[in-house]
Amino acid sequence: MNKLVLLRHGQSQWNLENRFTGWKNVPLTEKGKNEANHAGILLKKNKIKIDVVFSSVLERANRTAEIAMRSAQLENLFENGNLKYEKDQSLNERNYGDLVGLNKSETADKFGKEQVQIWRRSYDTPPPNGESLKDVVDRVSPYFEKKIYPLIIEGKNIIIVAHGNSIRAIMIKVGLYKPEEISTIELPTGSPLCLDYDKNQLIKNYYLD
């Protein structure tokens, strides 16, 4: 049995400020750093030995990966003090276009709560100059098929440190949820979601505790 761990980055400064972040580089808060550290502690507690780390190219995900893997004491993943992992923008957060940097409450006041909810939670309606979740699925899927799924077949333990919407896209890709279900799924920051595979078949999923 091998595992695919999905980890949303720890709380960022714009999470704290309730802003649309998208592809903007924003640092982790102290709480976010603590969440990343705790994620690593959970990996160690559950005796999960990670073979390969994937991340987006965004700072908040990269920093979370580095803190978590060091906390998990996975020395095999470090070389000269640096984490060895593959970063790719295919795993980036959804691009929120013209909404990036805006406070979510203020955006609702400006455009209307119903319209903003459609932009945030519909599957195929993008915000102005941004991506829909369907666009994110279309972006993530080829990368997952080429880079990640072959490692699952090989029986590797993999962690993907990414973002709410890129992780939702992976959940759709692996068959955890259908597109019409995904809008109700909330992903906590810094909480490792473990997917267990047996002979290339996904058999269960659960948050580590």
N, C-alpha and C positions, 0 to 999 in steps of 0.2 A: 504494500500500500504506500502511495506517495501523496504529497500534499501540495496544493496551490493556495498560498495565503494572499489575501487581498487586504491591503492596509491603506486606508485614507490618511493623508498627512495629519499631523497634529494641528491644533488650532493656530490659525495665522492671525496677523494683526487685523486684516480686513474681515476675517470671520468674526472677530471680536467686535468690530465696528459695523457689522451687518451690511457690508458692501459687496457688490458683484466684483469678483476678482478675475476670473477668466485666466488669460495668459500673462497677466501682470505679475512680476516677481514681488512677493511680499514676504517678509520674514515671519518665522514662528514667534508666538508669544512665549512667555515663560511657562504658561500652562501647556502650550503646544509641545515644548521641549520635554516637559514632564510626561505628557501623554506618549511621546515617542519612546522615552526611556522605559515607561511601563510596558509598552508593547514588546520591547525586547525582553523584559523580565518574564512576560507571559510565554514568549517563545522558549526561553530557557526552562521555565517551570514545566512546560509541557513536552520538553525534550525533543523539540523540533529542530533538526539540523538543516539549515538552508544551504542548498547547493548553488543557486543562481539568484541574483537580485536584478530586478528591472525597475526602472523609475521613469517618470517624465523628465523633462529638462528644467522644470521649474524649481526654484530654490526651496520652497516649503516642503516639497516631496523629497528632494535630494537630502536636505538636512534631517528630515524624519528618518529616512533610510539609514543614514550614517549613525545617528544616535541609537536607533533601535538595534542595529546589527552589533554595535559596540556593547550595548547593554546586554544583549543576548550572549555575549562573549564568543561570537563566531569568528575566531581568529583566522579561519581558512578563507574568509572573505576580504581580508585586508592584506595589502602589500605596501611596505614602507610607510605604514601608518594610514594609508588611504584605502577607502572602500573600493573594491573592484565590482563594478556593476555597469549594466548597459542602460544608458539614458537615451530616450527617443521622444520627439515631440508628438509621435502618434499617441502616446499615453497622457498628453497634456489634458488639462481641464477643458471643458467646453469654452469656446470663445463667445463671450457675451456681447461682443460688438459695442454698440453705442451705450450699453448699460454699464460697462466696466468702470469701476470707481464710484458708481452712484450708490448711495444708501438705499437699501431695499424699501424701507418705509417711505422715504421721500419719492422714490420712483413710482410707488403705488399711488401716492397723492398726485403725481404729475400725469401719469398715463392711465390711471384707473386700476384698482386692485384686480379686477377680473382680467384685464389685458395682461398685466404683469404675471398673473398666475398662469395664463396660457403660455407666455414666453418661457416661464420657468419649468412648467410641468407637462406641457404637451409633448408628444413624441416628435412631431415633424413640423412644428411652427417655430422658426428661428426669430430671435429678437433682431432689431434693425442692424444690418451689417454683421450679424453673428451667426452662430451655428445652432441648429436644432439638435436634440439628442440623437435623432436618426443620423445626422451628419457625423456625430461623434462615433456612433456604431460603425458607420461606413469607414471612418478613419482608423479606428482601433482594430477592426476585424482582420484586415490583411496582415498587419503586424503580428497579431496574436497567432494567426495561422502559420506564418513563416518562422517566427522566432520563439514563440512560447509553447505552442501545442506540441511540436516535436520533442521538446524536453519533458513534457508530461508523459508522452509515449515512452520515453527512455526511462521513466521512473524517477526523475529528479524531483527534489523538493524545491519549489520556486516561491519567491515572494515578489509581488508587484506593489510598489509604493506609489500611489497615484492620487486621484481626486474623485470627488463624489460622482461626477458624470462619466468619467472614463472607466471607473469601476462599475457603474451601472451598465455601461456598454459591454463590459466583460461578462457581467451576470447574464445579460441577454445572450451573448455569444455562446456561453457554456450551457445554456438551457435552464438556468435557475428561474428566470422570469420571462414572460412574454412582453413585447413592447407595450401592450395596453395595461400591464400590471405595474410597470417599473416606476411610474410617477408617484406611487404611494410609498416607495421604499426610501427610508431615511437611513443614511450611513453615518454613524458616529465617528468623530475624529479620533485617530489614534487607537482604534480597536481592531485587532487582527481577526478577520473572518477566514476561517479555515475550510477549504474544500478538500475532501478526501476522495482519492481516486483508487480504484482497484481494477487492474487490467484495462486501463484507459477509460473506465466508466466512472462517472461521478456518482458516488454512493451516499454522501451526506455532506451537510455544511453546518457550521456552528461557529459562534464567537468564542474565542479562547477566554478562559477565566482562571 
